[in-house]
Amino acid sequence: KMAEASPARMPSPANKSTTMDSTPTFRWSAIIGAVKYQLTVDDTSTFTSPVFNNATLTANYRTLTTALPSKAYYWRVRVQDSLGNWSVWSAVWKVTIDATPPAAPTLKTPLNLAYTKDTTPTFTWNASSGANGYQLMVDDTTAFTTLIYNSPTLTTTSKTLSTALSQKTYYWRVRAVDAAGNWSAWSVVWKLTIDTTEPAAPILK
């Protein structure tokens, strides 16, 4: 008796997805009556030079043990029944491995060592190639251990604080994240001083 069905739509990694995991777990639906599965992974959709090919899998998943270089890969699965009949191949799915972080952002304004009376300053930085989000940190120490502001992932290259800063010196830095979740190194740390104290009035003589 021929195997009656190819594996159904495979749940992970999702088709056309991007991941920073260079040893991903490939998972597909279990088929009733399956004795073993064959998983093939290749960097071409013709599967002429597989980077992984195993026809003796007994579980409906496999985690690779050898890291894949960052690039696009295609994968497919078929199933064998107890009589040795192989199903047709599943649909071919694509996953992109991206383990390379974007470059650290370069800061723009306020300029390093600047003084301002604006207690809700706007911090700006240059876009990093390949980034789709940023994190801004502001602290009153260079260790960034008692954060005054720690942003969620920002989709723009600027952030205006909504809560007023006290009059003192602050330090700030930014890092970038790409679609796969790779975080860049932090930018350099810049210093900003908030000064809202008016000078004394002149004394006439």
C-alpha positions as CSV (number, residue, x, y, z in Angstrom):
1,K,0.0,0.0,0.0
2,M,1.4,3.4,-1.0
3,A,1.8,6.1,1.6
4,E,-1.4,8.0,1.1
5,A,-0.5,11.6,1.9
6,S,2.5,13.9,1.9
7,P,3.2,15.8,5.1
8,A,0.7,18.7,5.6
9,R,1.8,22.3,5.8
10,M,4.8,22.4,8.0
11,P,4.6,24.7,11.0
12,S,8.2,25.8,11.5
13,P,10.2,27.7,10.4
14,A,7.4,29.6,8.7
15,N,7.6,29.9,5.0
16,K,9.5,32.9,3.8
17,S,10.5,33.7,7.4
18,T,13.8,35.1,8.6
19,T,15.6,33.8,11.7
20,M,18.8,34.4,13.6
21,D,19.0,30.8,14.6
22,S,21.7,29.1,12.5
23,T,20.7,25.6,13.8
24,P,17.0,25.8,13.4
25,T,14.5,23.1,14.3
26,F,12.5,22.0,11.2
27,R,9.1,20.7,12.2
28,W,6.2,19.3,10.2
29,S,2.9,17.5,10.9
30,A,3.0,13.9,11.9
31,I,1.4,11.4,9.4
32,I,-0.5,8.4,10.6
33,G,1.2,5.2,9.6
34,A,4.5,6.9,9.0
35,V,7.6,4.7,9.7
36,K,10.1,7.4,8.8
37,Y,10.5,10.8,7.3
38,Q,13.0,12.4,4.9
39,L,14.0,16.0,5.4
40,T,16.1,17.8,2.7
41,V,17.5,21.3,3.1
42,D,19.3,23.1,0.3
43,D,20.4,26.6,-0.7
44,T,18.7,26.1,-4.1
45,S,15.1,25.2,-4.8
46,T,16.2,22.3,-7.1
47,F,17.8,20.4,-4.2
48,T,20.8,19.4,-6.3
49,S,23.3,20.0,-3.5
50,P,21.6,19.5,-0.1
51,V,23.3,20.9,3.0
52,F,21.2,18.4,5.0
53,N,19.5,15.2,3.8
54,N,18.3,12.5,6.1
55,A,15.8,9.8,5.1
56,T,15.8,7.9,8.4
57,L,14.0,10.3,10.8
58,T,11.4,8.8,13.0
59,A,10.2,12.0,14.6
60,N,8.3,14.8,12.8
61,Y,11.1,17.3,13.6
62,R,14.8,17.7,13.4
63,T,17.2,20.3,14.9
64,L,20.3,20.8,12.9
65,T,23.6,20.3,14.7
66,T,25.9,22.1,12.2
67,A,25.4,25.8,11.9
68,L,24.1,27.1,8.6
69,P,25.8,30.1,7.0
70,S,23.7,33.2,6.7
71,K,21.7,32.9,3.4
72,A,18.4,31.6,2.1
73,Y,17.5,27.9,2.3
74,Y,14.7,25.7,0.9
75,W,13.3,22.6,2.7
76,R,10.9,19.8,2.1
77,V,9.8,16.5,3.7
78,R,8.3,13.2,2.5
79,V,7.1,10.2,4.5
80,Q,7.6,6.4,4.1
81,D,5.0,3.8,5.2
82,S,5.7,0.3,6.7
83,L,5.8,-1.2,3.2
84,G,8.6,1.1,2.1
85,N,6.4,3.4,-0.1
86,W,7.4,7.0,-0.2
87,S,4.9,9.8,-0.4
88,V,5.3,12.7,-2.8
89,W,7.3,15.6,-1.5
90,S,5.7,18.3,0.6
91,A,5.5,21.8,-0.7
92,V,8.9,23.6,-0.7
93,W,9.3,26.2,2.0
94,K,11.9,28.9,2.3
95,V,13.7,30.2,5.4
96,T,16.5,32.8,5.5
97,I,19.2,32.5,8.1
98,D,20.5,36.0,9.2
99,A,22.9,35.9,12.1
100,T,24.7,39.1,11.2
101,P,23.8,42.1,13.3
102,P,23.4,45.6,11.8
103,A,26.1,48.2,12.4
104,A,25.8,50.3,15.6
105,P,24.0,53.6,15.0
106,T,25.9,56.9,15.0
107,L,24.4,59.6,17.2
108,K,23.3,63.0,15.8
109,T,21.7,65.3,18.4
110,P,21.9,66.6,21.0
111,L,25.6,67.0,20.3
112,N,28.0,65.3,22.7
113,L,28.8,67.5,25.7
114,A,25.9,69.8,24.9
115,Y,24.0,71.9,27.4
116,T,20.3,72.6,27.0
117,K,17.4,74.1,29.0
118,D,15.0,71.7,27.2
119,T,13.9,69.2,29.8
120,T,12.2,66.9,27.2
121,P,14.9,66.8,24.6
122,T,14.7,65.0,21.2
123,F,17.4,62.4,20.7
124,T,18.3,61.6,17.1
125,W,20.7,59.2,15.4
126,N,21.5,58.0,11.9
127,A,19.8,54.9,10.4
128,S,21.8,51.7,10.4
129,S,21.7,49.6,7.2
130,G,19.5,46.6,7.6
131,A,17.9,47.8,10.9
132,N,14.2,47.9,11.4
133,G,14.2,49.0,15.0
134,Y,16.2,50.8,17.7
135,Q,16.6,51.0,21.4
136,L,17.5,54.2,23.2
137,M,18.9,54.4,26.8
138,V,19.3,57.5,28.9
139,D,20.9,57.4,32.4
140,D,22.7,59.7,34.8
141,T,25.6,57.3,35.0
142,T,27.9,55.9,32.3
143,A,27.2,52.4,33.6
144,F,23.5,52.5,32.6
145,T,22.5,50.6,35.7
146,T,19.8,53.0,37.0
147,L,18.0,53.9,33.8
148,I,16.1,57.2,33.5
149,Y,14.7,56.1,30.2
150,N,14.8,52.7,28.4
151,S,12.7,52.7,25.2
152,P,10.7,49.9,23.7
153,T,11.8,49.0,20.1
154,L,11.5,52.2,18.1
155,T,10.8,52.3,14.4
156,T,12.1,55.8,13.9
157,T,15.6,57.4,14.3
158,S,14.4,59.9,16.9
159,K,12.7,60.0,20.2
160,T,11.3,63.0,22.2
161,L,11.0,62.3,25.9
162,S,7.6,62.9,27.3
163,T,8.7,63.0,31.0
164,A,10.8,66.0,32.0
165,L,14.4,65.4,33.0
166,S,15.7,66.9,36.2
167,Q,18.5,69.4,36.0
168,K,21.7,67.3,35.9
169,T,24.1,65.5,33.5
170,Y,22.9,62.5,31.5
171,Y,24.4,59.9,29.2
172,W,22.7,58.3,26.2
173,R,23.3,55.6,23.7
174,V,21.4,53.7,21.0
175,R,21.6,50.2,19.4
176,A,19.8,48.7,16.3
177,V,18.0,45.4,15.7
178,D,17.2,43.7,12.4
179,A,14.2,41.7,11.2
180,A,15.8,38.4,12.5
181,G,16.3,39.8,16.0
182,N,20.0,40.5,15.8
183,W,21.1,43.4,18.0
184,S,24.0,45.6,17.1
185,A,26.6,46.8,19.4
186,W,25.8,50.0,21.4
187,S,26.7,53.3,19.8
188,V,29.3,55.5,21.5
189,V,28.0,57.1,24.7
190,W,27.2,60.9,24.5
191,K,26.8,63.3,27.4
192,L,24.1,65.9,27.8
193,T,23.6,68.4,30.6
194,I,20.2,69.8,31.4
195,D,20.5,73.4,32.9
196,T,17.3,75.3,33.7
197,T,18.8,77.7,36.2
198,E,18.6,81.3,35.2
199,P,21.6,83.4,35.8
200,A,21.5,86.0,38.5
201,A,20.2,89.5,37.5
202,P,22.9,92.2,37.2
203,I,23.3,94.5,40.1
204,L,23.4,98.1,39.1
205,K,26.0,100.4,40.5
